[in-house]
Amino acid sequence: VDTEMIGLLDHAAARGVTIDLIVRGMCGLIPDPVRHEGRLHIRSVIGEFLEHSRLYHFNIAGRAEWFAGSADLMDRNLDRRVEVLFPLLDPTSISRCEEVLRVLLADRRNSWILQPDGAWLRKEDLEPDGATSSSFAEFKRLAIQAAETLSPEPTL
């Protein structure tokens, strides 16, 4: 756990920044409804695939910035390893990352929401009347759809 990063995220949420985190599992930052006034949302999307996206989206005064990286925001990755974080500048890449983030945030079947008491509750149980969606099923569908549009013959 990177206490410095946790402190920075906590401070930002307490000062008015809306933060949506999608974490793999363990998270040292706990949402506090009074301190963060509903601006800090932490979820974990656990399903078929072990690996997960390492996307970072910032919106500063209406200006969107996107980054992708090789590491989670963990002490061992930030301070003791060589990792890569790079800006996404290509509109097609940004569009794809927006789609990935949209699908992950819409997942209700595999999404767990971190509560102020530290408990993880399934989003599907918190919102039982909503449509059930699975990011993993959607990613598979999108991959099959993309594969079907590929040319079967190599082009030279």
C-alpha positions as CSV (number, residue, x, y, z in Angstrom):
1,V,0.0,0.0,0.0
2,D,1.4,3.4,-1.0
3,T,0.4,5.7,1.9
4,E,1.6,8.8,0.0
5,M,-0.7,8.1,-2.9
6,I,-3.6,7.3,-0.6
7,G,-3.0,10.6,1.2
8,L,-3.0,12.5,-2.1
9,L,-6.2,10.8,-3.4
10,D,-7.9,11.4,0.0
11,H,-6.9,15.0,0.0
12,A,-8.1,15.6,-3.5
13,A,-11.5,14.0,-2.8
14,A,-11.9,16.0,0.4
15,R,-11.1,19.2,-1.6
16,G,-13.8,18.6,-4.2
17,V,-12.3,16.3,-6.8
18,T,-14.5,13.5,-8.0
19,I,-12.6,10.2,-8.1
20,D,-13.7,6.9,-9.5
21,L,-11.2,4.1,-8.8
22,I,-11.4,0.6,-10.3
23,V,-9.1,-1.5,-8.2
24,R,-8.2,-5.2,-8.5
25,G,-8.8,-6.1,-4.9
26,M,-7.1,-4.6,-1.8
27,C,-7.5,-0.9,-1.4
28,G,-6.0,1.2,1.5
29,L,-8.3,4.2,0.8
30,I,-11.8,4.0,2.3
31,P,-14.6,6.3,1.1
32,D,-15.8,8.6,3.9
33,P,-19.3,10.0,3.1
34,V,-18.8,13.1,5.3
35,R,-15.2,13.9,4.4
36,H,-15.5,13.1,0.7
37,E,-19.2,14.2,0.3
38,G,-19.9,11.3,-2.1
39,R,-17.0,12.2,-4.5
40,L,-14.9,9.1,-3.9
41,H,-16.1,5.9,-5.4
42,I,-14.1,2.7,-5.3
43,R,-15.0,-0.5,-7.0
44,S,-13.4,-3.8,-7.9
45,V,-14.4,-5.7,-11.0
46,I,-13.6,-9.4,-10.5
47,G,-14.4,-12.0,-13.1
48,E,-12.9,-14.4,-15.6
49,F,-9.7,-12.5,-16.3
50,L,-6.9,-11.9,-13.9
51,E,-5.3,-9.0,-15.7
52,H,-7.0,-5.7,-15.6
53,S,-6.8,-2.3,-17.3
54,R,-4.3,0.2,-16.0
55,L,-5.9,3.3,-17.4
56,Y,-5.8,6.8,-15.9
57,H,-8.3,9.4,-17.0
58,F,-8.1,13.0,-15.8
59,N,-10.6,15.8,-16.6
60,I,-9.2,19.1,-15.6
61,A,-11.5,22.1,-16.3
62,G,-13.1,20.2,-19.2
63,R,-9.7,19.1,-20.7
64,A,-9.4,15.3,-20.8
65,E,-6.1,13.6,-20.4
66,W,-5.6,9.8,-20.8
67,F,-2.7,7.7,-19.7
68,A,-2.0,3.9,-19.8
69,G,0.6,2.1,-17.7
70,S,2.2,-1.1,-16.7
71,A,1.7,-0.8,-13.0
72,D,-0.9,-0.3,-10.3
73,L,-0.5,2.6,-7.9
74,M,1.3,0.5,-5.3
75,D,4.4,1.4,-3.3
76,R,6.4,-1.5,-4.8
77,N,5.5,-0.3,-8.3
78,L,6.0,3.4,-7.8
79,D,9.2,3.3,-5.7
80,R,11.1,0.0,-6.3
81,R,10.4,-1.0,-9.9
82,V,10.9,0.4,-13.4
83,E,7.4,0.8,-14.7
84,V,5.9,2.8,-17.6
85,L,3.1,5.4,-17.7
86,F,2.5,7.1,-21.0
87,P,0.1,9.6,-22.4
88,L,-2.5,8.5,-24.9
89,L,-2.6,11.0,-27.8
90,D,-4.2,9.0,-30.6
91,P,-7.9,9.7,-30.9
92,T,-8.6,6.1,-31.8
93,S,-6.7,4.8,-28.7
94,I,-8.5,7.3,-26.5
95,S,-11.9,6.3,-27.9
96,R,-11.1,2.6,-27.2
97,C,-10.1,3.5,-23.6
98,E,-13.3,5.5,-23.1
99,E,-15.2,2.4,-24.2
100,V,-13.3,0.1,-21.8
101,L,-13.9,2.5,-18.9
102,R,-17.6,2.8,-19.8
103,V,-18.0,-0.9,-19.9
104,L,-16.2,-1.5,-16.6
105,L,-18.2,1.2,-14.8
106,A,-21.5,-0.2,-16.2
107,D,-20.7,-3.7,-14.9
108,R,-23.2,-4.8,-12.3
109,R,-22.6,-8.5,-12.2
110,N,-18.9,-8.6,-11.4
111,S,-18.6,-5.2,-9.7
112,W,-18.1,-4.8,-6.0
113,I,-18.4,-1.4,-4.3
114,L,-16.2,-0.5,-1.3
115,Q,-18.3,0.8,1.6
116,P,-17.3,3.3,4.3
117,D,-17.0,0.4,6.8
118,G,-14.5,-1.4,4.6
119,A,-17.0,-4.0,3.4
120,W,-17.3,-4.8,-0.3
121,L,-20.9,-5.1,-1.5
122,R,-21.9,-6.4,-5.0
123,K,-23.2,-3.6,-7.1
124,E,-26.0,-5.9,-8.4
125,D,-27.2,-6.3,-4.8
126,L,-27.0,-2.5,-4.1
127,E,-29.1,-1.8,-7.2
128,P,-31.4,-4.8,-7.6
129,D,-33.8,-3.1,-10.0
130,G,-31.2,-2.3,-12.7
131,A,-30.3,-4.3,-15.8
132,T,-27.6,-6.9,-15.2
133,S,-24.5,-6.4,-17.2
134,S,-21.1,-8.1,-17.3
135,S,-18.0,-6.3,-18.6
136,F,-16.4,-9.7,-19.4
137,A,-19.3,-10.8,-21.6
138,E,-19.3,-7.3,-23.3
139,F,-15.5,-7.4,-23.9
140,K,-15.9,-10.9,-25.5
141,R,-18.7,-9.7,-27.7
142,L,-16.7,-6.7,-28.8
143,A,-13.6,-8.9,-29.6
144,I,-15.7,-11.3,-31.7
145,Q,-17.3,-8.4,-33.5
146,A,-13.9,-6.9,-34.3
147,A,-12.5,-10.3,-35.4
148,E,-15.4,-10.7,-37.8
149,T,-14.5,-7.5,-39.6
150,L,-10.9,-8.5,-40.2
151,S,-9.8,-9.6,-43.6
152,P,-9.3,-13.4,-43.8
153,E,-6.5,-12.9,-46.3
154,P,-3.3,-11.1,-45.4
155,T,-2.8,-7.9,-47.4
156,L,0.6,-7.0,-48.9
